[in-house]
């Protein structure tokens, strides 16, 4: 944080708590620094903001906006942890569950999965009302070190941005439109691309679900001892405030 | 997965060969567009036209020529309906699958094409000669059923005419010759008129009455940019595309943005089913459109403009190119326009490729930049950072025409027409169950009743105002007025008589939105599919009373969390019919008896097991003696 940015700091409130922001910061960036957690799936630290999952929807000045792309404004009153907004977020998380095939008990990412963790955090404990779309999507195990199970992909595009912007490669990209819009690879299959298991895009922190799988490392940490088995998602941000 | 009725691309039962395309030819096409990645849509359109598909090897070559990755090229190629990764026929027949077309005999027309060509909708003939598919509204609802055959539009089809067209194509006639034997020697304007009737039923004072050539532009060159903007502000002109933002303010924002370049873009991508007013202006008032763009350019200091024409209106391409050429020749485009030093402006025609979302300002800009037509994150707004990051004014065809007329006749003249808050005239495109479908230029403020009397639609039971994303009203609301404050509309008015099935209309509209959602954000991509499925449940008579609440609840989430106007309005067909036609829903709703999920059919679910086990179920077989 440079000195000049601090000089241009201003304050606004999130659920009545005063938060400081700097010119050019989004609501979520300011909230993260202040130790206020706003749920999110497509946004990830160090990557461009995309604003596509909409789980970070907050109310700013009475309007519903994506906190990850909406610039913070002086004096603005932002609502975050309200019953209404959490209901919206739960609907969105449920939509993602129903759009793909998410079988938590057999998924390698169980316990490390942000989608699963978000469902727990948002209290998605009852049977959902939405219909299952049960898509039949391909499994790509062509690469010697990496496998892709796109049935579990939630189209967050974090791998796309990580590969483009951090790795400088462009291994992934979106294809198609509407409900058929999908993440695909830059070639016939993953083995035809220049993807490497050491890429940032392939790292465990980038894919929030169990779609990008690193071969031969499954279950190194047993279920029950994994990241979100220890506590709620977003906890590390909220701990900053304590 | 099939989420709508339409079957298109990719699913051909008969697969024909991917044509071999020499790399040099692809490189040549890319070079025509300066190997510029921002001209990707033009490159892909040309490849598609020539080779009937965009094959994987071509994508690699295009990527190499334009400095992109293959997946980026594929992202664009797979986004637009008119582009295909698998080969389509040399003659591509696209039947307009609008609800109005369905009610005007689309089924018989489809059958005639299928019979003669020997393929079904969604297929390509094995010799690669034809492909047949459905496409959403092509802007011909006043002369439905209609179809596009390559770049040619056929209207008022009947099963007889469809049969004879199909036979002529089969006998080797070109699509152009279906329209006229003398097609080559006709002027672009005559060609357009041979294909499409403009059905101007009432010409108003502003747009469709007598319009002197370039009178607005002549006035504008004698004014400062600020004076032009002030005149537009004082006229009360609001955007005619649907959102209704104040035009003068938009221009002022763009003009006050300091930047190296400014751009003016004309949004000629009307795609809301039932809208066809821009089609008429582009045919009958093309000079006025460009004149309005030139005035905007002077007001905001833009040197470059883009006219973004929806792919469905490709039949107007030659006409518009001719108009642009003529204006360049007459010194109305180019350097020092009308002899005014430093007034430089020119317009490029950009053709779309079948994507309704590109009518959204940000998506339209993305498309002009050679990207998939996805809306942009706001802020920044286009007036601050738009096309290629420069301040950009995007206005609709009708808005530019109005602006030119305001500069000619003055702000007060325009302001005095219409009602408070809705000034001037408006083009209404009216279709459906009425005697005189077509274009009516009327001042704002007429009631729906007055409109219905004028068009011969007095027996209407329901009227859809503003297209699917607008409002569906019943007879008890026909006293309401067509203004921004009451019933807002981009121009579409669709009349339905008492024999039409409201739920069928709603399901059609939802499948339209499912097909046209860009898929960027979760609620619009997924939520609309759920809404469509829920409406299907009502139509099948499987809905519970709680399902009405479900519809409202899900609609609320989609509206509140969607990223752009499409998702923020796509549940409107459901919500406005729930509000205005509650009996339609309650008539098909009944409580479920057995507590089993209503869409689940236990009999068919256990049937396989029943056959294998060779015995019946004591619990679920209702009559064990059967």
Boltz contact constraints between the chains, C-beta under 6 A:
constraints:
  - contact:
      token1: [A, 51]
      token2: [B, 377]
      max_distance: 6.0
  - contact:
      token1: [A, 52]
      token2: [B, 520]
      max_distance: 6.0
  - contact:
      token1: [A, 52]
      token2: [B, 521]
      max_distance: 6.0
  - contact:
      token1: [A, 53]
      token2: [B, 522]
      max_distance: 6.0
  - contact:
      token1: [A, 54]
      token2: [B, 521]
      max_distance: 6.0
  - contact:
      token1: [A, 54]
      token2: [B, 522]
      max_distance: 6.0
  - contact:
      token1: [A, 54]
      token2: [B, 523]
      max_distance: 6.0
  - contact:
      token1: [A, 54]
      token2: [B, 561]
      max_distance: 6.0
  - contact:
      token1: [A, 57]
      token2: [B, 561]
      max_distance: 6.0
  - contact:
      token1: [A, 64]
      token2: [B, 560]
      max_distance: 6.0
  - contact:
      token1: [A, 69]
      token2: [B, 377]
      max_distance: 6.0
  - contact:
      token1: [A, 88]
      token2: [B, 557]
      max_distance: 6.0
  - contact:
      token1: [A, 88]
      token2: [B, 561]
      max_distance: 6.0
  - contact:
      token1: [A, 91]
      token2: [B, 557]
      max_distance: 6.0
  - contact:
      token1: [A, 92]
      token2: [B, 522]
      max_distance: 6.0
  - contact:
      token1: [A, 95]
      token2: [B, 522]
      max_distance: 6.0
  - contact:
      token1: [A, 95]
      token2: [B, 526]
      max_distance: 6.0
  - contact:
      token1: [A, 99]
      token2: [B, 526]
      max_distance: 6.0
  - contact:
      token1: [A, 130]
      token2: [B, 530]
      max_distance: 6.0
  - contact:
      token1: [A, 131]
      token2: [B, 533]
      max_distance: 6.0
  - contact:
      token1: [A, 135]
      token2: [B, 1]
      max_distance: 6.0
  - contact:
      token1: [A, 170]
      token2: [B, 69]
      max_distance: 6.0
  - contact:
      token1: [A, 173]
      token2: [B, 71]
      max_distance: 6.0
  - contact:
      token1: [A, 173]
      token2: [B, 72]
      max_distance: 6.0
  - contact:
      token1: [A, 173]
      token2: [B, 75]
      max_distance: 6.0
  - contact:
      token1: [A, 174]
      token2: [B, 75]
      max_distance: 6.0
  - contact:
      token1: [A, 175]
      token2: [B, 74]
      max_distance: 6.0
  - contact:
      token1: [A, 175]
      token2: [B, 75]
      max_distance: 6.0
  - contact:
      token1: [A, 175]
      token2: [B, 78]
      max_distance: 6.0
  - contact:
      token1: [A, 176]
      token2: [B, 78]
      max_distance: 6.0
  - contact:
      token1: [A, 177]
      token2: [B, 79]
      max_distance: 6.0
  - contact:
      token1: [A, 177]
      token2: [B, 518]
      max_distance: 6.0
  - contact:
      token1: [A, 177]
      token2: [B, 519]
      max_distance: 6.0
  - contact:
      token1: [A, 178]
      token2: [B, 517]
      max_distance: 6.0
  - contact:
      token1: [A, 178]
      token2: [B, 519]
      max_distance: 6.0
  - contact:
      token1: [A, 179]
      token2: [B, 3]
      max_distance: 6.0
  - contact:
      token1: [A, 179]
      token2: [B, 525]
      max_distance: 6.0
  - contact:
      token1: [A, 179]
      token2: [B, 529]
      max_distance: 6.0
  - contact:
      token1: [A, 181]
      token2: [B, 519]
      max_distance: 6.0
  - contact:
      token1: [A, 186]
      token2: [B, 69]
      max_distance: 6.0
  - contact:
      token1: [A, 186]
      token2: [B, 70]
      max_distance: 6.0
  - contact:
      token1: [A, 186]
      token2: [B, 71]
      max_distance: 6.0
